[in-house]
Amino acid sequence: MTSRDFDKDYWERHWTRTDGAGKRTNSPVNPYIDSETRQLISGTALDAGCGSGAEAIWLARNGWKVTGVDTSRTALAMAAKYARDDSIEDLLTWVEADLTMWEPHERWDLVVTNYAHPTIPQLEFYRRIASWVTPGGALLIVGHLHDPESATSHQPREVSATLGEITELFISPAWEIETARQESRLVTHHSGAVVTLSDVIVRVHRNS
């Protein structure tokens, strides 16, 4: 696959996928957002590529005023329902937009992206959303890492970025790298198979 394959139609198909019981599948909150945001003072947050809203809703539950943006109308409808079910819809705003072209008129204290795949290269995407962080704010990137040595790795190199490539974007007096690490974990795929995922986690603070 290439980045161009991750268009709106792809994500609509992804979010209408059902499991063996005919239910739509959903994504759990990523396992890093708690540890990477607990020391931050809650304020405004943007979830870039929010999908069905797991991380956005988690942030809202923890005191953030959140904007969730995604290209998939189906995913956003799911996210809005989950927010209503939790009675926290007033803390969340959902925006249907292509993040590669969207031009927001505001900046956020925290910008997060969790396993997002846009139609542009990952590094270009990370550079773009970094510009939406207010001075004094933070950017948290959680992404799939291509692992050529893993037989269960499903992430093509062309649509991933290494830890070194991501951190190199932020070697500047304007940024301070606060977290930069790789993790591997076992997850159950929607097919029922247990697979190993390799993740890259980078959190940076914007100085100016």
C-alpha positions in Angstrom: 0.0 0.0 0.0 1.0 3.6 -0.5 -0.3 6.7 1.4 -2.6 7.5 -1.6 -4.6 4.3 -0.8 -5.8 5.8 2.6 -8.4 8.0 1.0 -11.9 8.8 2.3 -13.4 5.6 0.6 -10.8 3.4 2.4 -11.7 4.8 5.8 -15.4 4.6 5.2 -15.0 0.9 4.4 -12.7 0.5 7.4 -15.3 1.9 9.8 -18.2 -0.1 8.4 -16.3 -3.3 8.9 -18.2 -5.9 11.0 -17.0 -8.8 13.1 -18.2 -12.3 12.9 -21.3 -11.5 14.9 -22.3 -8.7 12.4 -21.3 -5.9 14.8 -19.3 -2.9 13.8 -15.8 -3.0 15.2 -14.4 -0.2 17.3 -10.9 0.7 18.5 -9.8 0.7 22.1 -8.0 3.7 23.6 -4.3 3.4 22.8 -2.2 2.2 25.8 0.1 5.3 25.9 -2.2 8.3 26.1 -2.7 8.1 29.9 1.0 8.0 30.7 1.9 10.6 28.1 -0.7 13.2 29.1 -1.3 12.8 32.9 1.4 15.3 33.7 0.0 18.0 31.4 -2.4 20.7 32.5 -5.7 20.1 30.7 -6.8 22.7 28.2 -7.8 22.5 24.6 -6.9 19.4 22.5 -7.1 18.3 18.9 -7.3 14.6 18.0 -6.1 14.6 14.4 -7.6 11.5 12.7 -9.9 10.7 15.6 -11.7 7.7 14.1 -14.5 6.6 16.4 -13.3 8.9 19.1 -11.6 6.6 21.7 -8.8 8.9 22.5 -10.8 12.1 22.1 -13.4 10.8 24.5 -10.8 9.7 27.0 -9.3 13.2 26.9 -12.7 14.8 27.5 -13.3 12.5 30.4 -10.0 13.8 31.8 -10.8 17.5 31.6 -9.8 18.5 28.1 -12.0 20.5 25.7 -11.5 18.4 22.5 -11.9 18.8 18.8 -11.9 15.5 16.9 -11.3 15.6 13.2 -11.6 12.7 10.7 -12.3 12.2 7.1 -14.8 9.4 7.7 -18.4 10.4 8.4 -19.2 6.9 9.6 -16.4 7.1 12.2 -17.6 10.5 13.4 -21.2 9.3 13.8 -19.9 6.5 16.0 -17.8 9.0 18.0 -20.7 11.3 18.6 -22.9 8.4 19.8 -20.2 7.3 22.3 -19.8 10.8 23.6 -23.6 11.1 24.1 -23.7 7.7 25.8 -21.1 9.1 28.2 -22.9 12.4 28.6 -19.8 14.4 27.7 -20.9 15.7 24.3 -20.5 19.3 25.5 -16.8 18.8 25.8 -16.3 17.5 22.3 -16.6 19.0 18.8 -16.5 16.7 15.8 -15.3 18.0 12.4 -15.4 16.1 9.1 -12.4 17.1 7.1 -9.4 16.0 5.1 -6.5 16.8 7.4 -4.1 17.1 4.5 -6.1 20.1 3.3 -7.9 21.4 6.4 -6.8 24.9 7.5 -7.9 25.5 11.1 -8.1 29.0 12.4 -7.1 28.1 16.0 -4.3 26.4 17.8 -4.4 23.8 20.6 -2.6 23.2 23.9 -2.4 19.5 22.9 -2.4 17.9 19.5 -2.6 14.1 19.4 -2.6 11.7 16.5 -3.1 8.0 17.1 -2.3 5.5 14.3 -3.5 8.0 11.6 -2.7 7.3 8.0 -3.4 10.2 5.6 -3.0 10.4 1.9 0.4 12.2 2.3 3.6 10.7 3.7 3.6 10.3 7.5 6.5 12.8 8.1 4.7 15.5 6.1 1.6 14.8 8.0 3.4 15.1 11.4 5.0 18.3 10.3 1.7 19.7 9.3 -0.2 19.0 12.5 2.8 20.2 14.6 2.0 23.7 13.3 -1.3 23.6 15.1 0.3 23.4 18.5 0.2 26.6 20.5 3.5 27.8 22.1 3.8 26.1 25.4 1.7 23.2 24.2 2.5 19.6 23.3 2.3 17.2 20.4 1.8 13.5 20.9 2.4 11.1 18.1 1.5 7.4 18.4 2.1 5.4 15.2 2.5 1.9 13.9 6.1 1.1 13.2 7.1 -1.2 10.3 9.0 -4.2 11.6 10.8 -6.1 8.8 11.8 -8.8 11.2 8.3 -9.6 12.4 6.3 -12.2 10.5 3.1 -10.6 11.8 4.0 -7.0 10.9 1.3 -5.7 8.6 2.5 -2.1 8.4 4.2 -1.3 5.0 7.3 0.7 5.2 5.9 3.2 2.8 3.2 4.4 5.2 5.2 4.4 8.4 8.0 6.4 9.9 10.9 5.4 12.2 11.6 6.8 15.6 14.7 8.6 14.3 12.8 10.1 11.3 10.1 11.5 13.6 12.4 12.9 16.2 14.5 14.6 13.6 11.6 16.8 12.7 11.8 18.3 16.2 15.6 19.0 16.5 15.1 22.7 16.8 15.2 25.3 19.6 11.4 25.6 19.0 10.8 22.1 20.3 11.9 19.9 23.2 11.6 16.1 22.8 10.2 14.7 26.0 9.3 11.1 25.0 10.8 9.1 22.2 10.5 5.3 22.4 9.4 2.1 20.7 7.1 -0.5 22.2 5.8 -3.9 21.0 2.5 -5.5 22.1 0.2 -8.3 21.3 -3.3 -7.5 20.1 -6.2 -9.4 18.7 -6.9 -8.5 15.1 -10.6 -8.2 14.0 -10.1 -11.5 12.2 -9.4 -13.1 15.6 -5.7 -13.6 15.0 -3.3 -12.5 17.7 -0.6 -10.2 16.1 2.4 -8.3 17.3 2.2 -4.5 16.8 5.3 -2.3 17.0 4.5 1.2 18.1 6.5 4.4 18.1 5.6 7.1 20.7 6.9 10.6 20.5 5.8 13.6 22.7 7.3 17.0 22.1 6.9 20.4 23.8 6.6 23.5 21.7 8.8 26.3 23.2 7.9 29.0 20.6 
